[in-house]
Amino acid sequence: MMAGLPRPAGQARLGSLADGPRRMARERPPWQDSRVRPLMLLDSASLYYRAYYGVPDTMTAPDGTPVNAVRGLLDMIARLVRARRPSRLIACMDADWRPAFRVAAIPSYKAHRANPDGTEQAPDTLTAQVPVIEEVLAAAGVGMAAAPGYEADDVIGTLVTSADGPVEVVTGDRDLFQLVDDARQVRVIYTARGLSKLDIVDEAWVSARYQIPGRAYAAFAALRGDPSDGLPGVAGVGEKTAAALVRVFGSVDAMLAALDKGHGGFPMGSRAKLAVARDYLAAAVPVVQVATDAPVPTPGGFLPTTPADPGRLAELDARWDLGSSLGRMSAALAARTD
């Protein structure tokens, strides 16, 4: 580090990063072996999208309506509950897939995925299944949480912040890596490779994969950008340069402060690129960071021993032919209440 440059947040971890990914991957915090069962938070949209594209659309209701996303999600919940043994389970939902506060900061945010009426582009056969998913989970007694004007990510961030014990966030979205926190016993169960190859993401995993401090993913993501969300990132800054900047400065705020004060320490060629992108970076931070203060009603989330509304659940089962998928989820939920 250059003389006179204050040590940024996260800099103290550089020694362990330099030792390489293998060592980082071996270092697991003691709480991961604890018998304390976690609160499990589902990024529901991430999971039912995966179910929709992973389960054949030949799985239909008696009238021929596809129910592949519904049944696929129920089977996912059954497998996750049996494998991870949570004490509580909350399915977090999108009340607003493209919140106004994020669009105001960066107008391109998810713009390429928006219909003219503001709804999200999605297959009609998937959109029709979302209300069914919500009805089935409610009748089964599975806790759900949402907040007006916020995405499921923000609901998850808020619930993680208020949690008083271990938390496992189940998602296929890398954005939620920013919530990983060994000290607070928060990790991500990453589903990108499927439920048979789950990645258990803790700080060591993030460090080994991206060569950054384990709790600095949000700054890294703001620099790199994400075309799937309409976030351009800093032009000319790829993953390697983004990681180097995060290792030196720790946060976007610290980078911008160093720019303003004329400090050194920037990887070769990156200072000018950050200067050009200064306005974008200032706007990107609140877009990339998940909210931790969304108005989320306090959900219980305790695993139900019996359905909340058996009659309604039976009606839904008959209407949509949920069959063995519903049975497997119900059995898994009941078995994990001991």
C-alpha positions in Angstrom: 0.0 0.0 0.0 1.3 3.5 -0.9 2.6 5.6 2.0 0.0 8.1 3.3 -3.0 6.1 1.9 -5.3 5.1 4.8 -6.0 1.4 5.1 -9.4 0.9 3.6 -12.1 -1.4 4.9 -11.3 -5.0 4.1 -7.6 -4.4 3.5 -6.6 -6.5 6.5 -7.8 -9.6 4.7 -5.3 -9.3 1.8 -2.8 -11.7 3.5 -5.2 -14.6 3.5 -6.3 -13.8 -0.1 -2.7 -14.0 -1.2 -2.4 -17.5 0.1 -4.7 -18.7 -2.6 -8.2 -20.1 -3.2 -7.4 -23.5 -1.9 -6.6 -22.3 1.6 -9.6 -20.0 1.6 -11.9 -22.8 0.6 -10.6 -24.9 3.5 -11.2 -22.3 6.2 -14.7 -22.8 7.4 -16.1 -20.9 10.4 -17.0 -23.1 13.3 -20.7 -22.2 13.3 -21.1 -24.1 10.0 -20.8 -27.3 12.0 -23.3 -26.2 14.6 -26.4 -28.2 15.3 -28.4 -24.9 15.5 -31.0 -25.1 12.7 -31.2 -22.0 10.5 -33.9 -19.7 9.2 -34.2 -20.5 5.5 -35.2 -17.7 3.2 -36.2 -18.6 -0.4 -35.7 -16.3 -3.3 -38.9 -17.6 -4.7 -38.8 -16.1 -8.2 -35.3 -17.5 -8.7 -36.5 -20.9 -7.8 -39.7 -21.1 -9.7 -38.0 -19.7 -12.8 -35.5 -22.6 -12.5 -38.4 -25.0 -12.0 -40.2 -23.7 -15.0 -37.3 -24.2 -17.3 -36.1 -27.4 -15.7 -39.3 -29.4 -15.5 -41.1 -30.4 -18.7 -44.2 -28.4 -19.6 -45.9 -31.7 -20.3 -46.6 -31.7 -16.6 -50.1 -30.3 -16.6 -53.3 -29.9 -14.8 -56.3 -32.0 -15.9 -57.4 -29.2 -18.3 -53.9 -29.2 -19.9 -52.6 -26.0 -18.1 -48.9 -26.4 -17.4 -48.0 -26.7 -13.7 -44.3 -27.5 -14.1 -43.2 -24.4 -12.2 -45.7 -25.2 -9.3 -44.8 -28.8 -9.0 -41.1 -28.1 -9.6 -41.0 -25.5 -6.8 -42.8 -27.9 -4.4 -40.3 -30.6 -5.0 -37.4 -28.1 -4.5 -38.8 -27.1 -1.1 -39.2 -30.7 -0.1 -35.5 -31.4 -1.1 -34.2 -28.3 0.6 -36.0 -28.9 3.8 -34.9 -32.5 4.0 -31.3 -31.7 3.1 -30.8 -28.4 5.1 -33.1 -29.0 8.1 -34.2 -25.4 8.7 -36.0 -24.4 11.9 -38.1 -21.9 9.9 -38.9 -21.3 6.2 -40.0 -18.1 4.5 -40.7 -17.8 0.8 -39.8 -14.2 -0.1 -41.7 -12.7 -3.0 -41.4 -9.8 -5.5 -44.0 -7.2 -4.7 -42.3 -5.0 -7.3 -39.9 -6.6 -9.8 -38.5 -3.1 -10.9 -38.7 -0.7 -7.9 -39.1 3.0 -8.6 -36.2 4.0 -6.4 -33.8 1.8 -8.5 -35.1 3.0 -11.8 -34.8 6.7 -10.6 -31.1 6.1 -9.8 -30.3 4.1 -13.0 -33.1 4.3 -15.7 -31.7 1.3 -17.6 -32.3 -1.0 -14.6 -34.1 -4.0 -16.0 -35.5 -1.8 -18.8 -34.8 -4.4 -21.5 -37.1 -6.8 -19.6 -40.1 -4.5 -19.3 -43.3 -4.6 -21.3 -44.8 -1.3 -22.4 -47.3 -1.5 -19.4 -44.4 -1.9 -17.0 -44.8 -5.6 -16.3 -42.0 -8.0 -16.6 -41.5 -10.0 -19.8 -42.1 -13.6 -19.0 -43.7 -16.6 -20.6 -47.5 -16.5 -20.2 -47.5 -20.1 -19.1 -45.1 -19.1 -16.2 -46.9 -15.9 -15.2 -50.2 -17.9 -14.9 -48.6 -20.2 -12.4 -47.4 -17.6 -9.9 -50.8 -17.0 -8.3 -51.2 -20.8 -8.0 -47.8 -21.0 -6.3 -48.9 -18.4 -3.8 -52.2 -20.0 -3.1 -50.7 -23.4 -2.6 -48.0 -22.2 -0.2 -50.6 -20.2 1.8 -52.9 -23.2 2.1 -50.0 -25.4 3.1 -49.0 -23.0 5.8 -45.6 -22.0 4.3 -44.7 -18.5 5.4 -44.5 -15.8 2.7 -43.1 -12.3 2.9 -43.2 -9.3 0.5 -43.0 -5.5 0.8 -44.8 -3.0 -1.5 -42.3 -1.2 -3.7 -39.5 -3.8 -3.1 -38.0 -6.9 -4.7 -37.6 -10.2 -2.9 -33.9 -9.5 -2.6 -34.8 -6.5 -0.3 -37.2 -8.6 1.7 -34.4 -11.2 2.2 -31.9 -8.4 3.1 -34.4 -7.0 5.7 -35.1 -10.4 7.3 -31.4 -11.3 7.4 -30.7 -8.0 9.2 -33.3 -8.7 11.8 -32.4 -12.4 12.3 -31.0 -13.4 15.7 -29.6 -16.8 14.5 -28.2 -18.6 11.5 -29.7 -17.8 8.1 -29.5 -19.7 4.8 -30.6 -17.8 1.7 -31.5 -20.0 -1.2 -31.1 -18.4 -4.6 -29.6 -18.7 -8.0 -28.8 -14.9 -8.0 -25.3 -13.8 -7.3 -26.4 -10.4 -6.1 -27.3 -12.0 -2.8 -23.7 -13.0 -2.1 -23.4 -9.5 -0.6 -25.4 -10.8 2.4 -22.8 -13.5 3.3 -21.5 -12.7 6.8 -19.7 -15.4 8.9 -19.9 -13.4 12.1 -23.7 -13.2 11.8 -24.0 -16.8 10.6 -25.4 -15.9 7.2 -24.6 -17.9 4.1 -26.1 -18.4 0.7 -27.2 -21.8 -0.7 -26.5 -21.2 -4.4 -28.6 -23.2 -6.8 -27.0 -22.3 -10.2 -25.7 -25.8 -10.7 -28.9 -27.5 -9.5 -30.1 -28.9 -6.2 -27.9 -31.9 -6.5 -24.8 -29.7 -6.7 -25.5 -26.8 -4.3 -22.8 -24.4 -3.5 -22.6 -23.4 0.2 -21.4 -19.8 -0.1 -19.6 -18.2 2.9 -17.0 -15.5 3.0 -14.2 -18.0 2.2 -16.1 -19.2 -0.9 -16.6 -15.6 -2.1 -12.9 -14.8 -1.5 -11.8 -17.9 -3.3 -14.1 -17.4 -6.3 -13.6 -13.7 -6.8 -10.4 -12.8 -5.0 -12.1 -10.2 -2.9 -12.8 -9.9 0.8 -15.8 -12.1 1.6 -18.2 -9.3 2.5 -17.3 -6.9 -0.4 -19.4 -8.5 -3.2 -21.7 -5.4 -3.6 -18.8 -3.1 -4.5 -17.4 -5.7 -6.9 -20.8 -6.1 -8.6 -21.2 -2.3 -9.0 -17.9 -2.1 -10.7 -18.3 -5.1 -12.9 -21.9 -4.4 -13.8 -24.6 -6.9 -14.8 -26.1 -6.8 -18.3 -29.0 -9.0 -17.3 -30.2 -6.3 -14.9 -29.3 -3.4 -17.2 -26.3 -2.3 -15.1 -23.4 -1.3 -17.4 -20.6 -1.3 -14.9 -17.5 0.8 -15.4 -16.3 0.7 -19.0 -13.0 -1.1 -19.3 -13.2 -2.6 -15.8 -13.5 -6.4 -15.9 -13.6 -8.9 -13.0 -9.8 -8.8 -12.4 -9.6 -5.0 -12.2 -12.8 -4.8 -10.2 -11.3 -7.3 -7.7 -8.1 -5.4 -7.5 -9.9 -2.2 -6.7 -12.0 -3.8 -4.1 -9.0 -5.4 -2.4 -7.3 -1.9 -2.2 -10.3 0.3 -1.3 -13.0 -2.1 0.1 -16.0 0.0 -1.0 -17.2 2.2 -3.8 -17.5 5.1 -1.4 -13.8 4.7 -0.5 -12.9 4.7 -4.2 -14.8 7.9 -4.9 -13.3 9.6 -1.8 -9.8 8.6 -3.0 -10.6 10.1 -6.4 -11.7 13.3 -4.9 -8.7 13.6 -2.6 -6.2 12.7 -5.3 -5.0 9.6 -3.4 -3.0 6.9 -5.2 -3.3 3.1 -5.0 -5.4 2.6 -8.1 -4.5 -0.3 -10.4 -2.9 0.8 -13.6 -5.3 2.7 -15.9 -8.3 2.4 -13.6 -8.3 5.9 -12.0 -9.3 7.6 -15.3 -12.0 4.9 -15.9 -13.5 5.5 -12.5 -13.4 9.2 -12.9 -15.4 9.0 -16.1 -17.9 6.7 -14.4 -18.1 8.6 -11.2 -21.8 9.5 -11.6 -22.7 6.0 -12.5 -20.9 4.6 -9.5 -22.6 7.0 -7.1 -25.9 6.0 -8.5 -25.2 2.3 -8.7 -24.5 1.7 -5.0 -28.1 2.0 -3.8 -29.2 0.0 -6.8 -26.9 -2.9 -6.3 -27.2 -3.0 -2.5 -30.2 -4.8 -1.2 -32.4 -2.8 1.2 -32.3 -3.8 4.8 -35.2 -1.7 6.0 -38.1 -2.7 3.7 -41.5 -2.6 5.4 -41.8 -6.4 5.8 -44.5 -7.7 8.1 -43.0 -10.0 10.7 -43.6 -13.5 9.5 -43.5 -16.6 11.7 -42.1 -19.1 9.2 -42.4 -22.1 11.5 -42.7 -25.3 9.6 -46.3 -26.5 9.7 -47.2 -29.9 11.1 -50.4 -29.7 9.2 -51.7 -27.5 6.4 -53.1 -24.1 7.4 -56.2 -24.7 5.3 -56.6 -28.4 4.5 -59.8 -28.0 2.6 -58.5 -25.3 0.3 -55.3 -27.3 -0.2 -57.3 -30.3 -1.2 -59.2 -28.2 -3.7 -56.0 -26.8 -5.2 -54.6 -30.3 -5.4 -57.7 -31.5 -7.3 -57.8 -28.5 -9.6 -54.1 -28.5 -10.5 -53.2 -32.2 -10.0 -50.3 -31.5 -7.7 -50.1 -35.1 -6.6 -46.8 -36.5 -5.4 -45.1 -33.1 -5.5 -47.5 -31.7 -2.9 -47.2 -34.9 -0.9 -43.5 -34.7 -0.8 -43.4 -31.1 0.4 -46.0 -31.7 3.0 -44.2 -34.7 4.4 -40.9 -32.9 4.4 -42.4 -29.9 6.3 -44.0 -32.1 8.9 -40.9 -34.3 9.4 -38.8 -31.2 10.1 -40.9 -29.8 13.0 -39.3 -32.1 15.5 
